[in-house]
């Protein structure tokens, strides 16, 4: 789920390495390929990656479904899996504005048979969105955008500002 290449660009600059981005959105990949000339991009699902077995050094999975079997298949024997996952209160106030009965995020299931957790870090802070366009952009980056009814979405988008919690974890895994 490399999206428009925001994280991809930072990684390429930091590591000066070959980079492949995968996403299901053709539009996001068009943007990513224009902004990151060094990268190679493919429209694909995390559950069917376009790579040979044991050919990838690192898989970066940011707020996307966890296809552990597929990650294991493509990673080299000493490969790493780095995940960014939403934690319990991620975007809590946004959800409170959207839904009459908001729910906290449940912990993500891990695959301890395939991967060993070697490091994790919790990150939590608030952001204050003072422009309606910023609220809408954040909303469009979430799965709630596709799952929310029109009336609930309009309630959120009518807000003049929104302060919400960013609460996520960074996890690093090694193949077993």
ChimeraX commands (.cxc) that place a marker at each C-alpha (Angstrom):
marker #1 position 0.00,0.00,0.00 radius 0.5
marker #1 position 2.58,2.60,-1.06 radius 0.5
marker #1 position -0.11,5.12,-2.06 radius 0.5
marker #1 position 1.15,8.31,-3.67 radius 0.5
marker #1 position 4.73,7.62,-2.55 radius 0.5
marker #1 position 5.10,9.83,0.53 radius 0.5
marker #1 position 6.86,7.18,2.64 radius 0.5
marker #1 position 8.52,5.62,-0.39 radius 0.5
marker #1 position 10.25,8.88,-1.21 radius 0.5
marker #1 position 11.62,9.26,2.31 radius 0.5
marker #1 position 12.90,5.68,2.34 radius 0.5
marker #1 position 14.62,6.00,-1.03 radius 0.5
marker #1 position 16.37,9.19,0.05 radius 0.5
marker #1 position 17.43,7.73,3.41 radius 0.5
marker #1 position 18.68,4.40,2.11 radius 0.5
marker #1 position 19.69,5.10,-1.49 radius 0.5
marker #1 position 18.34,1.73,-2.49 radius 0.5
marker #1 position 16.21,0.10,-5.15 radius 0.5
marker #1 position 12.56,0.49,-4.29 radius 0.5
marker #1 position 9.36,-1.16,-5.48 radius 0.5
marker #1 position 5.95,0.20,-4.60 radius 0.5
marker #1 position 2.71,-1.75,-4.76 radius 0.5
marker #1 position -0.82,-0.42,-4.37 radius 0.5
marker #1 position -4.29,-1.26,-5.62 radius 0.5
marker #1 position -4.89,2.37,-6.69 radius 0.5
marker #1 position -3.78,3.18,-10.24 radius 0.5
marker #1 position -4.23,6.91,-9.57 radius 0.5
marker #1 position -1.99,6.82,-6.48 radius 0.5
marker #1 position 0.69,4.93,-8.40 radius 0.5
marker #1 position 0.62,7.43,-11.28 radius 0.5
marker #1 position 1.34,10.18,-8.78 radius 0.5
marker #1 position 4.02,8.12,-7.01 radius 0.5
marker #1 position 5.83,7.31,-10.26 radius 0.5
marker #1 position 5.95,10.99,-11.22 radius 0.5
marker #1 position 7.29,12.13,-7.86 radius 0.5
marker #1 position 9.72,9.25,-7.33 radius 0.5
marker #1 position 11.62,8.54,-10.53 radius 0.5
marker #1 position 13.91,5.98,-8.80 radius 0.5
marker #1 position 11.02,3.73,-7.85 radius 0.5
marker #1 position 9.25,1.02,-9.76 radius 0.5
marker #1 position 5.55,0.64,-9.19 radius 0.5
marker #1 position 2.92,-2.03,-9.81 radius 0.5
marker #1 position -0.82,-2.24,-9.37 radius 0.5
marker #1 position -1.23,-5.29,-7.15 radius 0.5
marker #1 position -2.64,-6.58,-3.92 radius 0.5
marker #1 position -0.55,-7.30,-0.84 radius 0.5
marker #1 position -2.05,-10.79,-1.05 radius 0.5
marker #1 position -0.54,-11.43,-4.51 radius 0.5
marker #1 position 2.74,-9.53,-4.74 radius 0.5
marker #1 position 4.49,-9.40,-8.13 radius 0.5
marker #1 position 7.85,-10.65,-6.81 radius 0.5
marker #1 position 9.71,-13.94,-6.95 radius 0.5
marker #1 position 10.02,-16.10,-3.88 radius 0.5
marker #1 position 12.75,-14.98,-1.45 radius 0.5
marker #1 position 13.66,-11.92,-3.54 radius 0.5
marker #1 position 12.92,-8.96,-1.22 radius 0.5
marker #1 position 15.08,-7.58,1.60 radius 0.5
marker #1 position 12.34,-5.67,3.41 radius 0.5
marker #1 position 8.56,-5.32,3.24 radius 0.5
marker #1 position 7.12,-2.07,4.53 radius 0.5
marker #1 position 3.41,-2.41,5.35 radius 0.5
marker #1 position 1.84,0.89,6.38 radius 0.5
marker #1 position -1.79,0.88,7.55 radius 0.5
marker #1 position -2.60,-1.85,5.05 radius 0.5
marker #1 position -3.90,-5.40,5.39 radius 0.5
marker #1 position -1.38,-7.92,6.67 radius 0.5
marker #1 position -0.72,-10.64,4.12 radius 0.5
marker #1 position 1.73,-12.54,6.31 radius 0.5
marker #1 position 1.94,-15.63,4.07 radius 0.5
marker #1 position 2.72,-13.47,1.05 radius 0.5
marker #1 position 5.24,-11.33,2.94 radius 0.5
marker #1 position 6.96,-14.52,4.08 radius 0.5
marker #1 position 7.03,-15.87,0.53 radius 0.5
marker #1 position 8.76,-12.82,-1.00 radius 0.5
marker #1 position 11.18,-12.02,1.84 radius 0.5
marker #1 position 14.73,-13.32,1.78 radius 0.5
marker #1 position 15.72,-15.60,4.69 radius 0.5
marker #1 position 17.18,-12.62,6.59 radius 0.5
marker #1 position 14.41,-10.28,5.43 radius 0.5
marker #1 position 12.58,-7.81,7.64 radius 0.5
marker #1 position 8.92,-6.88,7.84 radius 0.5
marker #1 position 8.19,-3.36,9.10 radius 0.5
marker #1 position 4.59,-2.53,9.91 radius 0.5
marker #1 position 2.81,0.66,10.91 radius 0.5
marker #1 position -0.50,-0.27,12.54 radius 0.5
marker #1 position -3.32,1.79,14.04 radius 0.5
marker #1 position -3.56,1.41,17.79 radius 0.5
marker #1 position -6.60,1.67,20.05 radius 0.5
marker #1 position -7.24,5.44,19.92 radius 0.5
marker #1 position -6.03,6.18,16.38 radius 0.5
marker #1 position -8.19,9.00,14.95 radius 0.5
marker #1 position -10.58,8.61,17.87 radius 0.5
marker #1 position -12.08,12.11,17.68 radius 0.5
marker #1 position -12.58,11.75,13.92 radius 0.5
marker #1 position -14.55,8.55,14.57 radius 0.5
marker #1 position -16.53,10.29,17.31 radius 0.5
marker #1 position -17.52,12.98,14.80 radius 0.5
marker #1 position -18.49,10.35,12.22 radius 0.5
marker #1 position -20.35,7.76,14.24 radius 0.5
marker #1 position -22.96,7.75,16.97 radius 0.5
marker #1 position -21.27,4.71,18.51 radius 0.5
marker #1 position -17.55,4.88,17.68 radius 0.5
marker #1 position -15.34,1.90,18.43 radius 0.5
marker #1 position -11.73,1.68,19.49 radius 0.5
marker #1 position -9.34,-0.20,17.22 radius 0.5
marker #1 position -8.69,-3.81,18.15 radius 0.5
marker #1 position -5.14,-5.11,18.33 radius 0.5
marker #1 position -3.92,-6.54,15.05 radius 0.5
marker #1 position -3.39,-10.28,14.90 radius 0.5
marker #1 position 0.21,-11.30,14.50 radius 0.5
marker #1 position 1.57,-14.38,12.81 radius 0.5
marker #1 position 4.05,-15.70,15.35 radius 0.5
marker #1 position 4.56,-18.91,13.37 radius 0.5
marker #1 position 6.11,-17.04,10.42 radius 0.5
marker #1 position 7.55,-13.91,12.03 radius 0.5
marker #1 position 9.32,-13.02,15.26 radius 0.5
marker #1 position 8.63,-9.55,16.69 radius 0.5
marker #1 position 12.03,-7.96,17.38 radius 0.5
marker #1 position 11.09,-4.34,18.05 radius 0.5
marker #1 position 8.02,-2.21,18.61 radius 0.5
marker #1 position 7.28,1.39,19.43 radius 0.5
marker #1 position 4.04,3.17,20.31 radius 0.5
marker #1 position 3.51,6.70,19.01 radius 0.5
marker #1 position 0.70,8.95,20.20 radius 0.5
marker #1 position 0.04,12.66,19.70 radius 0.5
marker #1 position -2.71,15.08,18.67 radius 0.5
marker #1 position -3.11,16.95,15.40 radius 0.5
marker #1 position -5.29,20.00,14.94 radius 0.5
marker #1 position -6.84,20.42,11.51 radius 0.5
marker #1 position -8.07,23.98,11.04 radius 0.5
marker #1 position -9.02,23.78,7.36 radius 0.5
marker #1 position -12.01,21.86,6.00 radius 0.5
marker #1 position -9.83,20.65,3.12 radius 0.5
marker #1 position -7.41,19.05,5.61 radius 0.5
marker #1 position -10.27,17.30,7.42 radius 0.5
marker #1 position -11.56,15.96,4.11 radius 0.5
marker #1 position -8.08,14.83,3.01 radius 0.5
marker #1 position -7.52,12.97,6.27 radius 0.5
marker #1 position -10.94,11.35,6.00 radius 0.5
marker #1 position -10.20,10.22,2.42 radius 0.5
marker #1 position -6.98,8.53,3.60 radius 0.5
marker #1 position -8.90,6.23,5.95 radius 0.5
marker #1 position -11.03,3.14,5.36 radius 0.5
marker #1 position -13.90,5.05,7.01 radius 0.5
marker #1 position -14.24,7.10,3.81 radius 0.5
marker #1 position -15.49,4.02,1.95 radius 0.5
marker #1 position -17.56,2.64,4.83 radius 0.5
marker #1 position -19.38,5.75,6.03 radius 0.5
marker #1 position -22.85,6.85,4.99 radius 0.5
marker #1 position -23.40,10.24,3.39 radius 0.5
marker #1 position -25.13,11.79,6.41 radius 0.5
marker #1 position -22.33,10.79,8.79 radius 0.5
marker #1 position -19.65,12.00,6.36 radius 0.5
marker #1 position -21.42,15.36,5.94 radius 0.5
marker #1 position -21.48,15.80,9.73 radius 0.5
marker #1 position -17.70,15.39,9.86 radius 0.5
marker #1 position -17.07,17.57,6.82 radius 0.5
marker #1 position -19.21,20.39,8.23 radius 0.5
marker #1 position -16.83,20.85,11.18 radius 0.5
marker #1 position -14.79,24.07,11.06 radius 0.5
marker #1 position -11.82,22.28,12.69 radius 0.5
marker #1 position -10.91,18.93,14.15 radius 0.5
marker #1 position -8.41,17.93,16.80 radius 0.5
marker #1 position -7.81,14.19,16.73 radius 0.5
marker #1 position -5.45,11.63,18.20 radius 0.5
marker #1 position -2.80,9.94,16.10 radius 0.5
marker #1 position -2.02,6.63,17.81 radius 0.5
marker #1 position -0.05,3.98,15.98 radius 0.5
marker #1 position 2.61,1.38,16.44 radius 0.5
marker #1 position 5.77,0.58,14.52 radius 0.5
marker #1 position 6.65,-3.11,14.59 radius 0.5
marker #1 position 9.72,-4.80,13.14 radius 0.5
marker #1 position 9.73,-8.52,12.46 radius 0.5
marker #1 position 12.25,-11.13,11.31 radius 0.5
marker #1 position 11.36,-14.26,9.39 radius 0.5
marker #1 position 11.41,-17.45,11.46 radius 0.5
marker link #1:1,2 radius 0.2
marker link #1:2,3 radius 0.2
marker link #1:3,4 radius 0.2
marker link #1:4,5 radius 0.2
marker link #1:5,6 radius 0.2
marker link #1:6,7 radius 0.2
marker link #1:7,8 radius 0.2
marker link #1:8,9 radius 0.2
marker link #1:9,10 radius 0.2
marker link #1:10,11 radius 0.2
marker link #1:11,12 radius 0.2
marker link #1:12,13 radius 0.2
marker link #1:13,14 radius 0.2
marker link #1:14,15 radius 0.2
marker link #1:15,16 radius 0.2
marker link #1:16,17 radius 0.2
marker link #1:17,18 radius 0.2
marker link #1:18,19 radius 0.2
marker link #1:19,20 radius 0.2
marker link #1:20,21 radius 0.2
marker link #1:21,22 radius 0.2
marker link #1:22,23 radius 0.2
marker link #1:23,24 radius 0.2
marker link #1:24,25 radius 0.2
marker link #1:25,26 radius 0.2
marker link #1:26,27 radius 0.2
marker link #1:27,28 radius 0.2
marker link #1:28,29 radius 0.2
marker link #1:29,30 radius 0.2
marker link #1:30,31 radius 0.2
marker link #1:31,32 radius 0.2
marker link #1:32,33 radius 0.2
marker link #1:33,34 radius 0.2
marker link #1:34,35 radius 0.2
marker link #1:35,36 radius 0.2
marker link #1:36,37 radius 0.2
marker link #1:37,38 radius 0.2
marker link #1:38,39 radius 0.2
marker link #1:39,40 radius 0.2
marker link #1:40,41 radius 0.2
marker link #1:41,42 radius 0.2
marker link #1:42,43 radius 0.2
marker link #1:43,44 radius 0.2
marker link #1:44,45 radius 0.2
marker link #1:45,46 radius 0.2
marker link #1:46,47 radius 0.2
marker link #1:47,48 radius 0.2
marker link #1:48,49 radius 0.2
marker link #1:49,50 radius 0.2
marker link #1:50,51 radius 0.2
marker link #1:51,52 radius 0.2
marker link #1:52,53 radius 0.2
marker link #1:53,54 radius 0.2
marker link #1:54,55 radius 0.2
marker link #1:55,56 radius 0.2
marker link #1:56,57 radius 0.2
marker link #1:57,58 radius 0.2
marker link #1:58,59 radius 0.2
marker link #1:59,60 radius 0.2
marker link #1:60,61 radius 0.2
marker link #1:61,62 radius 0.2
marker link #1:62,63 radius 0.2
marker link #1:63,64 radius 0.2
marker link #1:64,65 radius 0.2
marker link #1:65,66 radius 0.2
marker link #1:66,67 radius 0.2
marker link #1:67,68 radius 0.2
marker link #1:68,69 radius 0.2
marker link #1:69,70 radius 0.2
marker link #1:70,71 radius 0.2
marker link #1:71,72 radius 0.2
marker link #1:72,73 radius 0.2
marker link #1:73,74 radius 0.2
marker link #1:74,75 radius 0.2
marker link #1:75,76 radius 0.2
marker link #1:76,77 radius 0.2
marker link #1:77,78 radius 0.2
marker link #1:78,79 radius 0.2
marker link #1:79,80 radius 0.2
marker link #1:80,81 radius 0.2
marker link #1:81,82 radius 0.2
marker link #1:82,83 radius 0.2
marker link #1:83,84 radius 0.2
marker link #1:84,85 radius 0.2
marker link #1:85,86 radius 0.2
marker link #1:86,87 radius 0.2
marker link #1:87,88 radius 0.2
marker link #1:88,89 radius 0.2
marker link #1:89,90 radius 0.2
marker link #1:90,91 radius 0.2
marker link #1:91,92 radius 0.2
marker link #1:92,93 radius 0.2
marker link #1:93,94 radius 0.2
marker link #1:94,95 radius 0.2
marker link #1:95,96 radius 0.2
marker link #1:96,97 radius 0.2
marker link #1:97,98 radius 0.2
marker link #1:98,99 radius 0.2
marker link #1:99,100 radius 0.2
marker link #1:100,101 radius 0.2
marker link #1:101,102 radius 0.2
marker link #1:102,103 radius 0.2
marker link #1:103,104 radius 0.2
marker link #1:104,105 radius 0.2
marker link #1:105,106 radius 0.2
marker link #1:106,107 radius 0.2
marker link #1:107,108 radius 0.2
marker link #1:108,109 radius 0.2
marker link #1:109,110 radius 0.2
marker link #1:110,111 radius 0.2
marker link #1:111,112 radius 0.2
marker link #1:112,113 radius 0.2
marker link #1:113,114 radius 0.2
marker link #1:114,115 radius 0.2
marker link #1:115,116 radius 0.2
marker link #1:116,117 radius 0.2
marker link #1:117,118 radius 0.2
marker link #1:118,119 radius 0.2
marker link #1:119,120 radius 0.2
marker link #1:120,121 radius 0.2
marker link #1:121,122 radius 0.2
marker link #1:122,123 radius 0.2
marker link #1:123,124 radius 0.2
marker link #1:124,125 radius 0.2
marker link #1:125,126 radius 0.2
marker link #1:126,127 radius 0.2
marker link #1:127,128 radius 0.2
marker link #1:128,129 radius 0.2
marker link #1:129,130 radius 0.2
marker link #1:130,131 radius 0.2
marker link #1:131,132 radius 0.2
marker link #1:132,133 radius 0.2
marker link #1:133,134 radius 0.2
marker link #1:134,135 radius 0.2
marker link #1:135,136 radius 0.2
marker link #1:136,137 radius 0.2
marker link #1:137,138 radius 0.2
marker link #1:138,139 radius 0.2
marker link #1:139,140 radius 0.2
marker link #1:140,141 radius 0.2
marker link #1:141,142 radius 0.2
marker link #1:142,143 radius 0.2
marker link #1:143,144 radius 0.2
marker link #1:144,145 radius 0.2
marker link #1:145,146 radius 0.2
marker link #1:146,147 radius 0.2
marker link #1:147,148 radius 0.2
marker link #1:148,149 radius 0.2
marker link #1:149,150 radius 0.2
marker link #1:150,151 radius 0.2
marker link #1:151,152 radius 0.2
marker link #1:152,153 radius 0.2
marker link #1:153,154 radius 0.2
marker link #1:154,155 radius 0.2
marker link #1:155,156 radius 0.2
marker link #1:156,157 radius 0.2
marker link #1:157,158 radius 0.2
marker link #1:158,159 radius 0.2
marker link #1:159,160 radius 0.2
marker link #1:160,161 radius 0.2
marker link #1:161,162 radius 0.2
marker link #1:162,163 radius 0.2
marker link #1:163,164 radius 0.2
marker link #1:164,165 radius 0.2
marker link #1:165,166 radius 0.2
marker link #1:166,167 radius 0.2
marker link #1:167,168 radius 0.2
marker link #1:168,169 radius 0.2
marker link #1:169,170 radius 0.2
marker link #1:170,171 radius 0.2
marker link #1:171,172 radius 0.2
marker link #1:172,173 radius 0.2
marker link #1:173,174 radius 0.2
marker link #1:174,175 radius 0.2
marker link #1:175,176 radius 0.2
view
